[in-house]
Amino acid sequence: MGRFSLNKKQKKNLYRVIAAFVIVATLMIIEHLTDIEMPWYVTLPLYLIAYLIVGYDVLRKAGKGIIKGQVFDENFLMAVATVGAMVLGEYEEGVAVMLFYQIGELFQSIAVGKSRQNIVDLMDIRPDSANLLTEDGNIEEVDPDDVEIGSILIVNPGEKVPIDGVIIEGRTSLDTSALTGESVPRTAAEGDEVISGCINSSGMIKIKTTKEFGESTVSKILDLVENSSMKKAKAENFISKFAKYYTPIVCYSALALAVLPPIGRLIFGYSPMWSEWIFRALTFLVISCPCAVVISVPLSFFGGIGCASSKGILVKGANYLEALADAKTIVFDKTGTLTKGVFEVTAVYPEENITKEELLKFAAYAEISSSHPISLSLKKAYGKEMSLDDVIDIEEVAGHGVSAEVLGRRVLVGNEKLMNRSNVVITSEHDEGTVVYIAIDGLYAGCIVISDVIKENTVKAISSLKADGIKTVMLTGDSEKAAARVAASIGVDSYLSELLPGDKVSEVEKLLEKAAGKDKLVFCGDGINDAPVLMRADIGIAMGGLGSDAAIEAADIVLMDDDPAKISLARRISAKTLGIVRQNITFAIGIKVLCLILGALGIANMWIAIFADVGVMVLAVLNATRALRIK
C-alpha cells in the first residue's frame, strides 16, 4: 500500500497555519507571561498579519459568495464572526477562530485525501502498460488503450494482466486479491480466461485479448467505484437540505441576538451593552458552523464504499449501501448463488447383478456424444478414456434421455419417463437429487444421483443472515423434492420451486407487497439470467462479477467472487457505516445545540465556540474514517 503524502495545496495551507500560529503564540506569550506591555499599534498590525495569512482565502470565498448571491455558507459565517471579533478589539479570539477553523479544514482535507488514497491503493488494479507481441516477434510496451481485440500480450511474473483475454501459452497463478479480497491465488493454464487487474504471480503467459481496454473488467470496476459517490444516500440528501435551511436560520438568529436584547434594554432604561451582545452573536455564529456534519456524513459513506471495495464488494452508490442496512428479506436464486451450478455424481445405486463401476461405465458411454450438464457429470465421474468405436446407434429422446448400443448391449439412460416408455420396471426409489435411471437390455440396472453441489460458505452465510433477523427465501426451477432437499440442508426460511424465469419476477413482486414500511427486499443472483429480478428488487446483488459484464451492469451491488458469505459482510459494512453516520449527526448537532444555547446565554465564550466548531468537526471526521476499517 502506497504512503500518503500532502499535496501542494495542503502543504501551502500547512505553512500558512504554522506561520499564523507562531505569530499568535508569540504575541500571547509576551502579553500574558511577561511584564512587557505592547501598544495597540504594534499588536494590531501583527494580529492582522496573522489573520490575513491564515484567513485571506476564507474572506475571498465569502466575498465571491455574496457577489453570486450564495451568502449563507461556512465561509460567510467565519468571515462575519472573525471580522466582527477583530472590530470589537478581541484580536486573540478573532485570529484564533480563523486559525483553528483552518486547522480543521486542513485536517479534513488530509482525512479525505487519505481515505481516497486508501481506496486507490486497495483498488490498485489499473495497469500502466501492456507488453504487445508484434508480428515480427518483438515485444513493444504500449498503452492498454491502444491494444486491439485479438492482440497477443506477454504478461511477466509480478505484472498486472492489462486486458481481459485467454491464455494461449503458459501456466501461472493469478493473484485476484485486489478484485475479490481473497488471498488464495487461482491457477490458470492454456485455454483459461484471465481478467484484467489480476497479478501474474509466477510463470510468464501469453494471452490473446478478447476485449478492448475500455470494455475490460478493470475499466468497468474503476468506473463503478469512481461514480459511486454520484448516487447519494438519503442521509446525505438530508444533510444538504438541513444545511440549506439551517445556515440562514442561525445567521438571522445571530443578528437578532446582536440587536434585539440591546434594544430591549434601551426600552427599559438600561445600558444597551452593544459590544457584549454582538460578541455573543459572533460566538453564536462560530458555534453554528455546520461543517462537522456536512463533511463527515459523505466521508462516512465514502469510507464504507471503499471498505467494501477492498473486500471484493462493489457498491454502485451510497444510496444502495444505506438501503442494504434496512434489508429484512433476502431472496436467493439457487443455482450459481447458493450452489456451484455444477452437477456432480453424489451417489450410485446399482442392482445386485452389476457393480458401481460398471453402471457408471455404461451410463458414461451412452452419453458419450452429449454435451448436456448431466451427461458431462456422468463422464467426469467415470473418469476414464472412452472410444466412440464402442458405441453405436445413439438416439437422443427429447426430454427423456438417451438410448445407445454400448459394447454390444442396449443401454437406456434417462428419467423415469424414459423407463416407463420402454416398459422398464424401476425397483428402487431415491429422491435426494436428480436421479438418472439406467436399463441394460430391457432390465433395470440401477440409478445414479446427480446433485448441484452446495457452496462451502452457503450454510454459514444463511446462518449469519438469520442471526441478524433477516428472512431468507430460495427460488429455483428445480423439482419440489430437489428444492426441499437443498432448502433443508442450507437452512433457508422458505423456498419456491419449479419456477420459470418469469415466475421469479412475479414472486419477488409478491414479497415486495408484503414488505412493511421502510423494510427493503434484496435479490441475489448470478447476474446472467437474473437481470429482470435484480432490477425489480429494492437492491439487486449479483455474485461472480469477476469476468461477468452482465453482473456488473445489472446489479446495484456486485460481489466479485462466488462467496455467499460476502452478502452478510456487505450488510454488516452497510449497518456499521450507517451507525457511524448517525453517531456523527447526533453528536455534532447535539453539541452544537447545547453550545448555541450556552452562547446565547453568554455562558459559552469564543474558546468553547472554537471547540464546538473545529473540535467537533475533527472528532466527527476521525469517527467517519473508521468506516474504512470495518471488518
N, C-alpha and C positions, 0 to 999 in steps of 0.2 A: 504494500500500500504506500502510495507516494506521500511525502512530507508536505504539510500545509505551510504556506508562507504568505506574508502580507503582500497585497498587490500595491501598485504605485500610489493609488488614491488613498488606500488605508495607511500607508507609510507617511504620506503627506499629512493626513489628519492626526496621526500619532505625534508627529513632530510639533504640530500646532498645539496640541493638548499639553505636551511636555513644556513647551515654551511659555504658554499661559500659566501653567501650574507653577513653574519656577518663579515667575514674576509675582503671582498672588501669594505664594507661600513665603517669599522673601519679605514682602510688604507686611503680611500678617505677623511674621516673627518679629520684625522691627517694631511694629505698633503695639503688640501685646506682650512680648517677652523682653523688651529692652526699655530703657528710660529715654530713648531718642524720640522726640516729637517732630513728626514730619508735617510741614504745612500742606494745606489742601491743594495748592497749585503745584505741588510735587506728586502727591499721591493720586490726584485725579487723572493727570495725563498717563501715569503708569498703569492705573486700573483700566483706563480707556484703551491703552495699547493692548493690554492683555485681553480685554473684552473683544476688541476688533480682530485680534489674531485668531481667537477661538470661535468667534461668532459671526464673522462677516458673511459667510455663506448662508446662514440662517436668516440674517437680515435681508440679503439679496433675494432669497426664495420667498420670504414673506412679502417683499415689495412686488415681485412678479405676480404673486397670487392675488394681491389687491388690485393690480392693474387688469388682470384677467377676470376679476370678479370671483375668484376662488379664495375667499377670505379666510374661512374657518378651517384651518388645519394646524398641525402641531408647530409649524414654523411661525405662524401668526401668534399663537399662544406664547411661545418662548420669546419672541421679539417684544411683544407688549409687556410681558412680565419683567423681563430683564431691563429694557429701556426705562420702564417705569421705576424700577428699583434704583437705577443709576440717577434718574432725575430727582428722586427723593433723598439722594445722598447716601443710600445704602449700597456703597460700591462693592464691598465684600460679597454681599448676598447676590447682587446683580451678576457679577463675574462668576461667582461660584455656581449659580444656577446654570448659566450657559456652559461653563466648563464641565460640570457633571453631566449635563444633557449630551454634550459631545462625546464624553467618555462612554455614556450609554449607547449612543449611536455607533461609535466605533466598535464597541463590544458586540452589538447586534450584527453589524456588518461582518465582523470576523466569524461570529457563530453561524450566520447563514452561509458564508463562504466555505467554512469548514464542513458544514453539512453537505453542501453541493460537492465539495472535493471528495468527501467520503463516498458519495454515490458514484461520482466519476471513477473513483478507484475500484469500488465494488463492481461496477459495470464497465470495467476497462476492457471492452471487447472489440472496440473498433480497430481494425488492422490499419497500420500505417502504409503498408505497401504489399505488393504481390510479386512473386517470382515467376515471370511468364517464360515458358519454354517456346522459343521461336522456331520457325520452320527449318532454319539452318542448324538447329541443335544448340544454340546459345541460350543462356539464361539472362533475361532482362528484368530489372527491377522497375515496376510500373505502379501507377496509382490504381487502386482497386476499381475506381470508377471507369477506368479505360479498358477494363478486361471484358471481352465479349463472351457470349454463351458459346460453349464448345471449346474454349481455350484450355490448354494444358498448363497447369501450375505446379510448381515444385514447393512443397512445404517441408522445411527442415525441422529437426527437433528443437523445441523451445519457441517456435514461431506460431502465431495465430493462423488459423485457417481463414483466409481472407474472404472467400465467396463460397456459397453452397455448391456442392459438386459430388462426384462419385469417384472413389479410389480406383485407378486403373493400374496402379503398380505400387507394391509395398505393403507393409503391415505395421501398425503402431498402436499406442494407447492414447486416447484423447481425454484431456482434462476439460470437463464441462462445468467446473465449479462456478465460473463467473456467470453462466447461464442458468444453472439449476440449483446452485447452492450445495450440491453433493460433491464430496471429495473423492469418491471412488471413481477411478478412470474407466473409460469404456474402450474395449478392444475393437479395432476396426481393421479390415483387410480388403483385398481387391474385391470390387463389386459392391462394397458398403457405401451408403450415403454418408457424407460428412457435412457438418453445419458450420457456417461462418461464426467466428467468435470463440470456437473451441481452441485449445492449445495442444499442439502436437508434442506429446511427452517423450516419445522415444525415436522410432525409426523414420527415415525420410520417406515421404509418399508423393506420388504423382496423382493429381486429381483433375478430372475433366469437369469444367464448370457447367452447371445446369441452369443458372440464373445470372442476371446482371447484378452488380453490387447493390443498386438501389432497391432491388426486389429480394435481396438475400435476407435471411433470418436476422442477422446482426443489425441491418438498417431498420427493419420493422420494429425490433425491440427498442433501439435507441430513439426512434421517432415516438414510440408509445410512451417511454419514460419521460422524454423531454416535454411532451404535450400534456402529460397528466395534470400539470398544475393549472391548465386552462379550465378544467372542469371542477368548479369549486363546490365544497360541501355546504350544507345548509348553515352550519356554524360559521363558516367564512362569510357567507352572504349576510347572515345576521349581524356580524361584527361590522361589515361595511355599512349596512343601513344604520346600525347603532351609532357609529362614528359620525355619519352624515347628519343625524339629528342631535346627537349628544354635544358635539363641539359648539354649535351655535347657542344651544341652551346654556352651557356653562359660561360662554362669553357674555351673554346678556345677564346671566346671574351675577357674574363678577362686576359688570357695570352697575347693576342695581345695588350690589353690596358696597361699591365705592361711593354711590351718590345718595341713595335713599336714607341710610342711617344719619349721615351728617345733616341732611335737610330736615329730618325729623328732630334732631337735636336742636337745630336752629329754631324750629317752630315752637318747641317747648322751652326756649330760652337758655339752652346750654351751648357750650362751645362745640362747634361742628366737628373738630378733630379730623379734618380732611386727610392729613398725612397718614394717620393710623388706619383709617378705613380704606384708603387707597392701597396701603401696603397689605392689608388683609385681602383685598380684592386681587392684588398681584399674586399673593401666596395661593389664593384660591385657583388662579389660572394655572400656576405651575403644577399644583396637585392634579388638576383636571385633565392634563395631557393624556390622551388615550393610547399612546404608542405601545404600552406594555401588552394590551390586548390585541391591538391591530397587527403587531409584529408576531407575537408568539403563537397565535392561532394558525395562520397559514404555515408557519415554520414547523409546528407540530405535525400537521398533515404531510408536509413535505418530508419530514423525517420518517413518518410511518410508511410512506410510499417507498422511500429509499431503503428502509429496513426490509420491507417485503421484497423489493427488487434483488437485494443481496442474497435472499434465500430462494430465488427462483420463482417468485410470485410477482407477476406484473399486473399492477392495478392501473386502469386507464384514467382514473381521476379521483380526487378527494371525495367526490360525492358517492362513489361506489365503496370506498373504504369506510366512510361514515355509515352508509346503509347496511353494510355487512354486520355491523355491531347490533343492528336491530333484527337480524335474521332469526326467525323462530322455527322455520321449516326448511329443510334442505332435501331436494328431490334429486335422486341419482339415476342416471341411465346405467343399467347394469354392465353391459358389455363394453370393455375398454376403459371403464371408470372404476368399478368395484372389482371387476375381473380382468384378466390379462387380454381377453379377446382372442386367445389362442387355445384351440381344442387339444386336449391330451387324453390318451387312454388311461383311465384310472382304475379299471377292473376288467378282468377276463374270466368268464364263466363257461368253461367247456362242458359238454356232456361226457359221460363216462368213457365213451369209446374213442376219445381224442384228447390230445394234450393242449395246454395253453399255447405253446409254441406253434403247434400245427394249426390251431384255429386262427391265430394271428397271421400265419403264413398264407393260408387260403384267402382270408379277407383282404390282405395287402395285395396279393396277386390279382384278385378280381378287380381291385380298384386301381390297377397299375396305370391306366391311361387317364384317370380322373384328376382334376385339379381342385375339386371341392375341399373345403377345410377339413371335413370329416375324413375324406379319403387320404389327405395329406397326413392327418394324425395317425391313421392306421399304418401307413407306410413308414412313418417315423418310428412308431412303436415296434414294428418288426425289425427295422434297423439293418437289414442285410441287402446285398445287391440282388436285383431281380432281372430276369431276362424276358423280353416280350415274346420270345420264341416259345415260352412255356404257357402262354395264354392265347386262346383263340376264341372267336365267336363272342366278342364282348358286346353286350346290349345294355344301354342305359335305359331304365324305366323311369320316366319323368315323375318326380315327386315320391318315388318309392325306393329306388336303389339301383342295383346293377346285377346283371346275370352274365356269367362267363364260364368258359371251359378252362379249368386250371389243371395242368398235369394230367389231362385225360378225364377229369371229373367235373360234373356240372355243379357250379357254386352260385348260390344266391346270397347277396349281401345287401341288407336294407332295413326298412322299418317293418312294423307289424303288418301294414297293408300289403307289402310285397309277399310276406309269408302266407297271409290269408288268400291272396290271389293265386298262389301256387299250391294251395291246399297243404301247406306245411303246418303241422301241429306244434305250437310252442309249449314246451313242457316246464319252463321256469320263467318267473317274472322278476324283474329288477327295475326299480324306478328312481334310483339315486341320481340319474343324469340322462343324457341322450343315449338310448340303447340301440345298438346295431345288432340285428339278428343274422345268423349265418345258417344256411342249409346246404348240405352236400349230398348230391344225388337224390334229392327229394326228401331227405330226412333232416330234422332239426339237429344242428351240431353244437349250438351254444350261442352265447351273446357276448358282446363287448360293450362296456360302458365308457362313453366319452363325455368328458366334462370340460367346461370352460374354467380354467384354474383361477381361484381367488387370489388377488394380490396379497403380498406379505403383510402390508400395513392396513389392510381394509378393516379388519376386526378392531384394531387399535383406534383407527380413525372414527369408526361408528361409535365405539365406546366413549371416546373423548367428547364427541359431539353430544351424545345423550347425557353425559355427566354435566354438560353446560345447559341442559334443559332444551336441547334442540330436537324437534321431531324429525325423524329420518324416514324417507319414503323411497322405495326402489321401483323403477319402471323397467319392464322388459318385454320383448316379443316372444320370450321362451314359453314353453308349456307351463301349465299350473303346477305340475309336480316338480319340474326343474326349478321354477322360480321359488317355490316353497322351500326346497332344499337349500338354495343359496341364501334366502332370507333368514332361515333359521340358523344357518352356520355363521353368518356375519352379524346377526342381531339387530337388523333394522326394525323399526316400529311397525311398518306396514309395507305391502307391495302390491303391484298391479301387473298381471301377466297377460300374455297373448295379445300384446298391443301392436298395432301398425304405427308407422311414424306419425301419421296424422292424429292418431288417438292420443299420443303423448301430449300434444299441444292442448287438446280438449281437457285432459286430466289435470294438467297444470293450471288451466283456467278455472277448473272447479275448486282446486286447492286455494287459488288466489281469492276466490269469492268467500272462502271460509276464513281468510286471514283477518285478524282483528286489529283495528286502529293502525298504528304505525309499524306493526309487525311485517317483516319482509320475507319473501319466499325466494330461495336460491335454487337454481337448477344447475346441476353439474354433469357435463357430458364430455365426450372426446372431441367435440368441436368440428367433427367431419360431417355427420348426417344430422346434427342436432341444432343447426342454425335457427330454425323457426322457434324451437323451445327456448333456446338460450336468449333470444330476443324478447320472448313473451314474458319470461320471469322477471321479477324485480331486479335480480342480479344474475347474470349468466357467468358461470365459471367453466372454462374449457381446460381439460387436462391434456398433457402430452403436447404442449405447444412447441417443443423443440422440433423444428422442421415442419410444422404444420401451419401453413398460411391461413387455412380455414379457421383454425383455433384462434389465431391472433386477431383475425378480422371480426369474427362473430361474437366473441365474448367480451364482458366488462372486466373480468379478471382472468388472467391466463397463468396456469401452472405449467412451468417449463418442462417438468418431468411427469412421470406417471404415478407419483406417490400420493395416495388419497389422504395421508396424514397432513399434507400441506393445507388442506381445506380447514382443518381445525387450527393450524398455525396462523393462517390468514385471518381467521375470525378473532384469534387471540390478539394479533397485531392491531386489528381494527378496534377491538374493545379497549385495549390499553391506550391506543392513540387518542380515542375519544375521551377516555378518562383524563389524560393529560390536558386535553383541550378544556374540559370542564373545570379542572383544577385551576388552570390559568385564568379562565373567565371569572370564576368565583373569587379567587384570591385577589386578582387585580382590581375588580370592581368593588369588592368588599373593603379593601384597604383604602381605595380612593374615596369611597362614600364616607368612611369614618374620618379620614383626614380632611375632607371637604367640610364636614360639619365642624370639626375642631378648628379649621382655618377660618370659617365664617364667625365662630365664637371668639376668635382671637387667641385660642389656646395653642394652635399649631403655628410655629414660626417658619421662616423660609428654609431652615435646615431640615425640618420634618417634611416640608413640601418637596425638597430635593429627593428624600428617601421615597416618598410616595410616587414620584415620577421615575427617577433613574433607578433607584434601588428595586422597586417593584418590577421594572422592565428587565433588569439584569436577572433577577430571580426567575421571572416568567420565561425568559429566553433559555436560561440554564435548564429549567424544567422541560421546555419544549425539545431540547436536544436529546433528552432521554429516549424520545421516540425512535431514534436511530439504533438504539441498543436493546430493543425489545427482544426477548428470547421465547 
